[in-house]
Amino acid sequence: MPRNVFVTGGATGIGQAVVRAFLDSGDRVTLCYRSSQPPEDLLQHERVAAIKLDVTSSAEIDAAFAESEERFGPVAVLVVNAGATADGLMLRMSDNAWNTTIETNLTASFHLTKRATATMVRQRYGRIILVSSVVAFTGSAGQVNYAASKAGMVGLARSLARELATRSITVNVVAPGAVATEMVLSLPDARQAAIAKETPMGRIAEAKEIASAIAFLGSDSASFITGAVLAVDGGLSMGL
Amino acid sequence: MDQQAAFEKFKECAVKVLGVTPDQVVPTARFAEDLDADSLDLVELVMALEDEFGVSVDESELEGVETVQQSFELITGKME
């Protein structure tokens, strides 16, 4: 029986690679997207339900879950991947840049996991993977909002992991380093080169290298892993 | 709905959510000690009762609710 895998930010980058990874495992995927249009092959896929969703609206989250459950049954796997940045040095960071980043990355994680676990608890099964970032641990100049939101996701995940462990629901975090997505490729070349140089493996990641770790944590092979933070960063954060 | 019918409905919910037998769900039964329910079980039960009885229970109202009778009164008290 194929599972229903709910992925936010599924149109591009890591999210799109996650959608493809779960499709490869035979699952059905609810692909949520906001600003970027998903590629045609995924929109046409018989095991994909594409739903437009602004994760900062809990009402839209409720509606998206209802539509997803209607199509593919209860959500068994939730991948919280949608994220936003609004970079700038803190002395010049607006309240709006702080608030929108926290809302999109952290508050949305709360609403999404809350909605998903309401049914997972009844099913006595669930896999939740939150996509954080290596900057949750290293910090990042110009990203106090983003780094704080991504560190917050770790605390959320580990607390939730404790609450739901007895129901066979696992909650884990993947912390990518720099990945070849629009977010990183739009940085100046010199900055990209500097990131690659700091990384022991000497390069930035492909989105599918992050997706395969997420697919593993979402699989039955990872049944005894919960509350873990899996760094997928070419060694960038080791020791932290 | 009379009290008896309401209690039967309550009992059905408890049996389904807590995985206990109907004869265990008596008014004096304590959730933790007699029905082996943890805090998450109780949250699940309250959510099921809210759906079933069409009522809404605030977290603060659950303070001190330890027995079947107490929770039954809390739910049915909201039905008027």
Chai-1 contact restraints between the chains, C-beta under 6 A:
chainA,res_idxA,chainB,res_idxB,connection_type,confidence,min_distance_angstrom,max_distance_angstrom,comment,restraint_id
A,V121,B,E44,contact,1.0,0.0,6.0,A-B,restraint_1
